[in-house]
């Protein structure tokens, strides 16, 4: 099954990249606030049960994909 | 006195570490490829060097933390062996959860290379015992992700247990935001684990040890290690 893991910096963790992009958008006249930049990881995970597949993805987040000091993730099974 | 220097694809300070420990200090210093599963017999210090291990993919140090050799580095540390991680080496030790916290992108978003000053916060460590608490020394930094971050409650614990080894400071030893190059919490430049045998730091003491190449502000760390080994 296709799994999409979206990794975001936790609230309160400084995101200078997001800040720079926000300033860039302001430069074009867009009114935006709180721009945060994250990472999107897509993968195929074997299995037919979405709950089981999600549990596997969660284990992957804990082992490698997410650093809990600074990041949080949301998992989508497609 | 035997030192092992793990070498990952993308390490680029491994030769600085080999030069400082081998040529300058005269220790038996052995590079160890990341695919190895055992450190050399009788390794006393593991020096995890700086660089861009695995191209900084995913997060700095995240993939190197899983390299085969790291299991033995962890075993070495669990047995009380010394581990020094510099720059990317510090990031690797954090990702391996051998040290608390994480190194985020510098506040300025820029790669910073500069000579900075550090204040010794703990002078009773195997890595600092030839220095005095409050002593200031000058060493280079060269990093884009050195902004030390920790959960606020854990930061309080880290400070309370004296886990901060080095803090960024002015040439006179004053601490505070203007002297922190990268945005690191509490101006933290280097920390130790609870046991005090694993030290990670962003600045490069190994790049400031050879008078033929420039200033030698980093020697204190190596003299301290020499003293530690002499006592053992």
Interface residues (C-beta under 8 A of the other chain):
Chain A: X13 X14 X16 X17 X20 X64 X65 X67 X69 X70
Chain B: X58 X59 X62 X66 X94 X95 X100 X101 X102 X104 X105 X106 X107 X108 X109 X147 X149 X150 X151 X183
